[in-house]
Amino acid sequence: MSCRSGFVFSEDFTTYRFRDDHPFNQMRVILAKELLESAGSLHQKDLIPARHATDEELALAHSKKYINAVQKAGKGLLTEEEGLEYGIGTEDTPMFKDMHEASSLLVGSTLSAIDAVLSGQVDHALNLGGGLHHGFERKASGFCIYNDGAVGIRYLREKYDCKVLYVDTDAHHGDGVQWAFYDDPNVCTFSIHETGRYLFPGTGNVNERGLKEGYGYSFNLPIDAFTEDESFLHVYESAFREITEFFKPDVIVTQNGADAHFLDPLTHLCSTMKIYERIPELAHQLAHQYCDGKWIALGGGGYDIWRVVPRAWAQIWKVMLDDQPFQGALPEDWLKKWQQESPVTLPTHWHDPEGSYDSIPRKNEITEKNAKVLEKALQLITSQKKYNNSF
């Protein structure tokens, strides 16, 4: 399968930077782009220029008062006390110069991806600068100032009148997007993430099902800490297929956090590069099966920016192009250039070698717990189908 795909990019993605020692570092987008170029899979003709979102577009998901506060903060005109009301100036989400401009670029780049797909310019579009799923209407949270996914979905609803399936595979629950559409039956949200018992933001339970008309259109798979590839992929694939068949979306939007990997410093899952081959493959397949190929993929979390994120995100683009993930050795020129900068030894292959991490003693227990979570989620899908069919 060969598809028309677009890669949204701007060198200015790196201006979204809180401080030098902050774990959220958009250099990972540069690393992924150059890895693809070195592999001969990304060319100038594939690039879609990013743009800034307007204030009116940001207001699709954020209050004007909050947008104004972010603008003031970026100019040094917001006090620390004032910033705390809006979740900015915190340890997670510090204020920085021109933060509104840097943040609105990430949102605008997602809108560029949406327009490219919905106008028929491309079948699929990838915006690695996006995926900031924790932002709320009136408050920043979890490294996310503006929520490009929420703005983008509202944009899809208002401009293109689409039924949207949002799929979030970040290790952290996609709370900001879920709550933004919790009462909307035309937006179905599905998040697989590490259980909130151990990890920010602490939400994303199976019983978070939606409100009012939106009840039955929110799905969560909170998997146990130390979950490995086989269990992750089993529950993810089973639920994704059932949810897509149930909802029958017009377009699929995926958030592709790369922080479920065993090397990620902020989470407790134990996946390898195997899941980052399969995650985009399934999205690609289901987008063609249900949506005439309409698929917008965003970035997200991922805090081992040297060894994990570039490989994981490059696989999304490769699958978008020809449905075949990369195999074998990484490009020598990329390794040579970036090993000089990297504080850790870079991997030499797309896959992780067997035995890369210590075996998990509770593997069977974890697998069984995840299977029960899946069983409950599938029961909810079945009951919702029966409810819908009764009308």
Secondary structure, DSSP 4 states (H G I P E B T S, - for coil): ----EEEEE-GGGGG--S-TT-S--THHHHHHHHHHHHTT---GGGEEE--PPPHHHHTTTS-HHHHHHHHHHHTT-S-HHHHHHTT-SSSSS---TTHHHHHHHHHHHHHHHHHHHHTTS-SEEEETT---TT--SS--BTTBSS-HHHHHHHHHHHHH---EEEEE-SSS--HHHHHHTTT-TTEEEEEEEE-TTTSTT----TT----GGGTT-EEEEEEPTT-BHHHHHHHHHHHHHHHHHHH--SEEEEE-----BTT-SS---BB-HHHHHHHHHHHHHHHHHHHTT-EEEE------TTTTHHHHHHHHHHHHHHS----SBPPHHHHHHHHTT-SSPPPSBSSPPTT-SPPPTTHHHHHHHHHHHHHHHHHHHHHHHHHHHT-
